[in-house]
Amino acid sequence: MRRIFYLYLFVFIFIVNDLLSQNNTSITGIDQFWVDAGYGFISNSEMEVEGYNFRFSYFHDTGLYSIRWISGKEFNLFFMPNSFSLFPEHNFHEYSLLYGRILKEKIFYTSISTGLGYVKYDKYISYNNQKNIRLVVIPINFQLFLTPTPVFGIGIDLNMNLNKEKVYYLGFLSLQIGLLR
């Protein structure tokens, strides 16, 4: 687990350094905005659940500003006296504000962002017993998108949340709609 963390951190530092050293003047002065939604996974040492990612992004000059919401749930069928009951074993929500850099080419872009987030994580141990975790996190986000048209894109969205409890890894396949070029 630590090896994955260090590899991710190394790639993050390498990409940030590359993006910060770019002098791409062809995109300066163009305001762009988009909404993207994705489906993927949320994982740490205790859970691996499916999740959804919703983001509103605004790009001005070389800065990328984003508001993000991530939600994930895992459902299991539990036997209860006199009935069957369906309730989530894991319930994960994250709300984040991100700032990053972007490298845009004609039909693709890559970005790296970080910021501040809030995580609500509920782990249901039994029907009457649950563990509630609330954390302030530092999200790290890497995106790689193909934008074949000026208003539509598809790509991957990889994330990591650094916090005092557990590191969360998140990955999504996402669709974008908005002013992309």
C-alpha positions as CSV (number, residue, x, y, z in Angstrom):
1,M,0.0,0.0,0.0
2,R,2.8,2.4,0.8
3,R,4.5,1.6,-2.5
4,I,1.4,2.6,-4.4
5,F,1.2,5.8,-2.4
6,Y,4.8,6.7,-3.1
7,L,4.5,5.9,-6.8
8,Y,1.3,8.1,-7.0
9,L,3.1,10.9,-5.2
10,F,6.1,10.7,-7.5
11,V,3.9,10.8,-10.6
12,F,2.0,13.7,-9.1
13,I,5.2,15.7,-8.4
14,F,6.5,14.9,-11.9
15,I,3.3,16.0,-13.7
16,V,2.9,19.1,-11.6
17,N,6.5,20.1,-12.4
18,D,5.8,19.5,-16.1
19,L,2.5,21.4,-16.1
20,L,4.0,24.4,-14.2
21,S,6.9,24.7,-16.6
22,Q,4.6,24.8,-19.7
23,N,4.2,28.1,-21.5
24,N,1.2,27.5,-23.6
25,T,0.1,30.9,-24.8
26,S,-2.5,29.6,-27.3
27,I,-5.0,29.1,-24.5
28,T,-4.5,32.3,-22.6
29,G,-7.5,34.6,-22.3
30,I,-10.1,31.9,-23.2
31,D,-12.7,31.1,-20.5
32,Q,-14.0,27.6,-20.6
33,F,-16.3,25.6,-18.4
34,W,-17.7,22.2,-18.2
35,V,-19.5,19.6,-16.1
36,D,-18.3,16.0,-15.9
37,A,-19.8,12.9,-14.4
38,G,-18.1,9.6,-13.8
39,Y,-18.6,6.1,-12.6
40,G,-15.8,4.1,-10.9
41,F,-14.4,2.9,-7.6
42,I,-13.5,4.1,-4.2
43,S,-11.0,2.1,-2.2
44,N,-9.0,2.0,1.0
45,S,-7.8,-0.8,3.3
46,E,-11.4,-1.3,4.7
47,M,-13.6,-0.9,1.6
48,E,-13.9,-1.1,-2.1
49,V,-17.1,0.3,-3.4
50,E,-18.6,1.7,-6.6
51,G,-19.0,5.4,-6.8
52,Y,-20.0,8.4,-8.8
53,N,-18.2,11.6,-9.4
54,F,-19.8,15.0,-10.3
55,R,-17.7,18.1,-11.0
56,F,-18.1,21.6,-12.3
57,S,-14.9,23.1,-13.7
58,Y,-13.9,26.6,-14.8
59,F,-10.7,27.2,-16.8
60,H,-9.3,30.7,-17.0
61,D,-5.8,31.5,-18.4
62,T,-3.8,28.6,-16.9
63,G,-5.8,28.0,-13.7
64,L,-8.4,25.3,-13.3
65,Y,-11.0,25.8,-10.6
66,S,-13.3,22.9,-9.7
67,I,-16.1,22.0,-7.3
68,R,-16.5,18.2,-6.9
69,W,-18.9,15.8,-5.2
70,I,-18.2,12.1,-4.9
71,S,-20.6,9.5,-3.6
72,G,-20.2,5.7,-3.1
73,K,-22.2,3.0,-1.5
74,E,-21.9,-0.8,-1.1
75,F,-25.1,-2.8,-0.5
76,N,-25.3,-6.3,1.1
77,L,-28.2,-8.4,1.8
78,F,-28.4,-9.1,5.6
79,F,-30.7,-11.6,7.3
80,M,-32.8,-10.0,10.0
81,P,-35.2,-11.8,12.4
82,N,-38.6,-12.2,10.6
83,S,-37.4,-10.4,7.4
84,F,-34.6,-9.6,5.0
85,S,-33.2,-6.1,5.1
86,L,-31.1,-4.2,2.6
87,F,-28.8,-1.5,4.0
88,P,-25.5,-0.1,2.9
89,E,-22.4,-1.6,4.5
90,H,-20.2,1.4,3.4
91,N,-21.4,4.9,2.7
92,F,-18.9,7.4,1.3
93,H,-19.3,11.1,0.4
94,E,-16.7,13.7,-0.4
95,Y,-17.1,17.4,-1.1
96,S,-14.1,19.3,-2.5
97,L,-12.8,22.6,-3.8
98,L,-9.9,22.2,-6.2
99,Y,-7.3,24.4,-7.9
100,G,-5.0,23.1,-10.6
101,R,-3.1,23.5,-13.7
102,I,-4.0,22.2,-17.2
103,L,-2.2,21.3,-20.4
104,K,-4.6,21.5,-23.3
105,E,-3.9,20.4,-26.9
106,K,-6.3,20.3,-29.8
107,I,-8.2,17.1,-28.9
108,F,-7.0,16.2,-25.4
109,Y,-6.1,17.7,-22.1
110,T,-4.4,16.6,-18.9
111,S,-4.7,18.3,-15.5
112,I,-3.5,18.0,-12.0
113,S,-5.4,19.6,-9.1
114,T,-5.3,19.8,-5.3
115,G,-7.3,21.6,-2.7
116,L,-9.4,21.0,0.4
117,G,-12.2,18.5,0.9
118,Y,-14.5,17.0,3.5
119,V,-15.3,13.3,3.7
120,K,-18.2,11.6,5.4
121,Y,-17.7,7.8,5.7
122,D,-20.1,5.5,7.4
123,K,-19.3,1.9,8.0
124,Y,-22.2,-0.3,9.1
125,I,-20.9,-3.0,11.4
126,S,-24.3,-4.5,12.2
127,Y,-27.9,-3.4,11.9
128,N,-27.7,-1.2,15.1
129,N,-24.0,-0.4,15.1
130,Q,-22.2,1.9,12.7
131,K,-18.8,3.8,12.7
132,N,-19.1,7.4,11.5
133,I,-15.9,9.1,10.2
134,R,-15.7,12.8,9.3
135,L,-12.4,14.1,7.9
136,V,-10.9,17.1,6.4
137,V,-8.8,15.8,3.5
138,I,-6.3,17.1,0.9
139,P,-7.5,15.7,-2.4
140,I,-5.1,15.1,-5.3
141,N,-6.6,14.8,-8.7
142,F,-5.2,13.8,-12.1
143,Q,-7.4,13.9,-15.3
144,L,-6.7,12.8,-18.8
145,F,-9.5,13.6,-21.3
146,L,-10.1,13.1,-25.0
147,T,-12.2,16.0,-26.4
148,P,-13.2,15.0,-30.0
149,T,-15.7,17.8,-30.2
150,P,-15.8,21.3,-28.7
151,V,-18.6,20.3,-26.4
152,F,-18.1,16.6,-25.5
153,G,-15.2,14.7,-23.9
154,I,-14.5,11.3,-22.4
155,G,-11.6,10.4,-20.1
156,I,-10.2,9.1,-16.8
157,D,-10.2,10.8,-13.5
158,L,-7.8,9.5,-10.8
159,N,-7.8,10.8,-7.2
160,M,-6.2,10.3,-3.9
161,N,-7.3,11.8,-0.6
162,L,-4.7,12.4,2.1
163,N,-5.9,12.6,5.7
164,K,-5.0,11.5,9.2
165,E,-7.1,8.3,9.2
166,K,-6.7,6.4,5.9
167,V,-5.7,7.2,2.3
168,Y,-8.6,6.9,-0.1
169,Y,-8.0,6.0,-3.8
170,L,-10.6,6.9,-6.3
171,G,-10.8,6.2,-10.1
172,F,-13.6,7.1,-12.5
173,L,-14.4,6.9,-16.2
174,S,-16.0,10.3,-16.9
175,L,-18.0,12.1,-19.6
176,Q,-17.8,15.9,-20.1
177,I,-20.2,18.4,-21.5
178,G,-19.5,22.1,-21.8
179,L,-17.4,24.6,-23.6
180,L,-14.2,22.6,-24.0
181,R,-12.3,24.5,-26.7
